[in-house]
Amino acid sequence: MAGKAGSQLAPNRPRPYDCPMRPEALPLALLTLLIETTVGGVWVLLIPQVRKNATPAFIKFTAVMIFVMAAITFFVGAAISVGNDVDGYPLDNDWMSPVRVALAATFAASALYAYATYSEHRTAALGLGAVTSICGFAALAFLAAVLAPATWGVPLVLVSLVVSAIAVGAVSNGMILGHWYLVTPRLSEAPLREVTGLLVLILVVQAILIGGSLALPHDTVATSYHHDIWSNPFFWMRVGFGLVFPAVLAWMAYDSAGVRAMQSSTGLLYIAMVLVWCAGVVAIGVLCTSGVPN
């Protein structure tokens, strides 16, 4: 009887055992998050590095961590296998070779950037930081081309990835920066307020972009659990726990830094960082079931 009842389900009706976010998308989601963390980390670090308003130890440590992330990202990108689709979501895997080349260039540039920063060669460090940024942007652009076939187009996917990278970079660097106030209590609160303020702003921009993505046309993914993204619970998790709640936490961290409650600000950024990272993974899963960049 159970089998007979199951066979009578409508073709587009989700079956009880289906998942509204494809697990097959997880390797690609992991690679996307790693690229965003590396590239966003460079972009956000260059702000205090140019302004010279953060302790040199923080700049050096974060530059080395970016190199470590670039190394991990390069090796994951080289190892990951990307086919023509993710369980029905079409991919243009011809662009994966350029992605890997761009990741190799980012890895090499980040090594030189970290060395120049650690050695306190300021002009060289800023120049190599710019080169690393350009290589990382190229990796995001090629990745956008991989993901774009079912969406409105490459530009929207690229903007979505860039904004997400800035959000990941801001929350990660902000969390690291918060620890420096434990050993340098007289450090000005300005750099932490700048990073947390940037995080609030970029999360708002991200929410606006999602609204635009929903309004633009996209292809229906043939094997998706939910043909209507509005009924996908993971989409609402991505919005609620990946945008709204982190934005509230970032504002609280910004306000706490203003009254020099640095431990509170750092703790809030810890929570926000976990949520933003998880949201980055969920966003790719939602994209692969809906065709909507988010």
N, C-alpha and C positions, 0 to 999 in steps of 0.2 A: 504493500500500500504506500509506503514511504517513497519507494522508487517511482511508482506511478504518479503520485502527487507531484514529485519533483519534476517529472517530465512535462507536466502541464503548466509549468511556470512560463510566463511571457518571455520572449527572447531578450528584451531589454531590462527585465526585472532582475535585480541583484540576488544572487543565491546566498543562503545563510552562511556558507563557508567562505565566501569571497571576502577580499580585503579591500577597503577603499583607498589604500595607498600601496602601490606595487612594491614588494620586497626586492624584485629584480632591479629596481632603480637605485638600491642602496650603494653599490660600488661607485656609480656615477655621481650620486649625491655626496659621498665621502670625498671624491676627487674635487668636486665643486667647492665644498667647504674648505678643503685644504688650500686650494688656489685663492679663495677669497681671504682666508686668514693671512696668507703670505703677502698678497698684494695689498690688501687693506692695511696690514700692519706697517708696510713701508710708507704708504701714503700718509697715514696718521702720524707716524714717527717723524716724518720730515717737518711737520708743523712746529713742534718745540725745538727741533734741531736747527731750523732756520731762525726761529725767534730767540734762541738761546735762553729760554726761560725755565728749563728743567735741568736737574743735576746731570753732569756728564756721565756719572755711573749708570743712571737709568737709560740714557741714550745708548751707551755701549752695550749694556746687557740686552736691551731690546733688539738692537741691530744683530747681535749674535743669535738671539732666539729666532729672528726672521730668517737668518741663514739656515738654522736647523729645520725650520718649517719648510723652507724652499727645498732642502735636501729630501725631506720626507715626501713632499709633494711630487718632486721629480721622479723618485723611485716608484711611488704609487701610480703616477701617470704612465710610466714605462711598463708597469706590470698589468695594468687594468686592460681587460678585453671589452671592446665596445662593438656591438653588432649593428645590424641595420634597424633594429627596433628594440624597445624595452617592453616586452609583453603586449605588443600592439601599438605602442607609441613610436612613431617613426623617428629615426636618427639619421643624420648625414655623417656617417663615420669616415667619409673621405677627409674631413677636417681634423680627425684625431692626430694625424701625423704632424700637421702644423702646430697643434696644441702641444705635442711632446717636444717639438723643436723649441717652442717659446718657453716651455718649462725648463728645458736644459739651459737656455740663455738666461732665464731668471735665476736659476741655481748658481750659474757661474758669476753673474753680476752681483748677486747677494753676498757671495763669498768675498769678493773684492770690496763691496760696500761695508761689510762687517769689519774687514781688516782695516780699511781706511778710517772708519769710525773709532775702532778700538785704539788705533795708533794716533788718534787725534789730528789726522790730516783733514782739516775741515773742508777745504775747497774740493779736494778729491772725493771726500765722503759725500758731499752734497751732489757732485756730478754723478758719482756712481749710484747714489740713491735715485737720481732722475732716470738713469739708464735702467735700473732694476724696475722702476715704476713703469717705464715704457714696455719692457719685456713682459711684465705681468699683465699690463693692459692688453697686449697682443694675445696672451694666453686666454684671457677672458673673452676677447673678441672671437677667437677661433672656437672656443667652447660654446659661445652663443650660436655660432653657425651649426655646430653639432646638434644643438637642442631645438633649433628654430623651425624645422619643416612643418610642424603642426600648429605653429603659432602665427600671430599677425606678421611677424618678420624678425630678422636678425636685430634691427635697432632696438626694439622693445626688450628683447631678451638680454641684449648687452647692457642697456641702461639698468635693468633689474639686477643683473649680476654686479655691476659697478656699485650701485647703491648698497647692495647687500654686503659687498666687500668693505665698504667704508664703515658700515655698522659693525661688522665683525672686528675690523681693525680698531675702531674706537673703543668698543667694550673691552677688548683684550688688552690693549695698551693702557686703558684707564685703570683696569684692575691691577696691572703690574705697577703703574705709577703710584697708585694708592699706597703700596708697601714702602715706597721710598720715604714717606712722611713719618714712618716708624723710626727710621734711623737718621732722618734729617728733618726734625720737627719744625725748624725755622724756615723751611722751604716755602716759598710763596704758594698760596692756593690757586693762583692764576692758571698754571698749566692743567691742573686737574679739572678746574671749572671749564676750561676751554674744551677739553676732551669730552666731559660729560654733557656739556651744552651741545657739542657737535653730535653726540649720540642721540640726544632728544630730537634735534632738528632732522637728522637723517632718518630716524624711525617715522617721523611725521611724513617726510617725503616718500618713504617706502609705502606707507599706507595710501597716499595719493596716487602713486603709480599703480598699485593693485587695483584701485578703483578704475583707472584708465584701462588697465588690462582687461578687466571684466567687461568694459563697454566695447572693446574692439573685437572684430571677428576672429574666430579660431576654428580649426577643424575638430570635429568630434572624434575622440579616440575610440576605435571600434570595440576594443575589449575592456573599456573602462567600467569600473564598478558603478560609478555614478555619472550618467550623462550630464547631469545638472550639478555644477560645482557647488551651488548653494546648499545642496543636501549632503555634501561630503563633510563628515565630522572633522577630518584632518584639516580641511581648509579653515574651519572655525578655530581649531586649536592653533593653527599657524598665525591667524590674526590675533586671537585673544592672548595666547601665551608667548607668541613670537614677536608681537608688535605692541599691543596695548599695555600689557603688564610690564615689559621691559622699559617702555617709555616712561611709565609711572616711576619705576625704580630709578631710572636714569635722572629724572627730575628731582627725586628725593636725594640722590647722590650729589647732584649739582647744588642743591640747597644745603646739604650737610657740609659740603666743602666750603661753602660761603661762610659758615660759622666755625670752620676749622674742626669739625667733627670727622676727622679723616678715617678713623676706624669704622665708623658707621658708613661712610661713603664707600670705602673699600668692600665692606661686607655686602652692601647693596649691589655693587658692581659684580661681585662673585655670582650672585643669583642671576643678575641680568645676563652675564656672559654665558652661563649654562643654557638659559632660555634662548638666547640669540643663536648660539651654535646649533642647538636642537632644531630650532625653527629653520635654519639653513638646510638641514637634511630633509625636513618635512616639506619644505617648499619645492624641492626637486621631485619628491614623490607625488605631490599634488599636481605639479606641472605634467608629469607623465600619465596622469589619469584624466586630465582636463584640457591640456593644451593652453592653459592660462599661466603666463609668467607671474610669479608672486613672491 
